[in-house]
Amino acid sequence: MHFDAEAQPELPVPDHVPDDLITRFGPSARRIVRRSRSRHAPLLRATSRARATVAEVLHDADLWLSAFTIFVWAVVGAGSITALWYAVSLLPGAVPLIVAPMAVLCVASIAGAVMWERRKAATSAVSPAFRD
């Protein structure tokens, strides 16, 4: 950071906190004044705010469960795609025996999920007493 001597006030800023301010505002006044006069004060405030935000987010159990679930299914999906690629590269005739049934299962699972969600929406619209 560039130091601009002309931007500084004519009178020097005192390095100590007057005793009347300490008696009026308590012993934390000295710390607060010194911290706010520091050149690192904006960085410290931003760091503490970021740390508080991260701590709040990381204590959310649903976030961890969702992240773990997505990670596990990503690993399973990558392994499945790799296994299919390996099988097809070894035996090109395996396409109708392995890849086609996997594609059919993928389409069937998407169709089943759509039907499940439509049925769930229909039952929740019928009666609020029978909701999940």
ZIZIUR-V963464 format. One record per run of one state. SS is the DSSP state (H for helix, E for strand, C for the rest). FROM is the first residue (numbers start at 0). TO is the last residue. Records with the same first field share a line. If there is no record, write none. Layout:
# ZIZIUR-V963464
SS = FROM-TO ; FROM-TO
This chain:
# ZIZIUR-V963464
C = 0-3 ; 7-17 ; 25-26 ; 37-39 ; 58-59 ; 90-90 ; 126-126 ; 130-131
H = 4-6 ; 18-24 ; 27-36 ; 40-57 ; 60-89 ; 91-125 ; 127-129
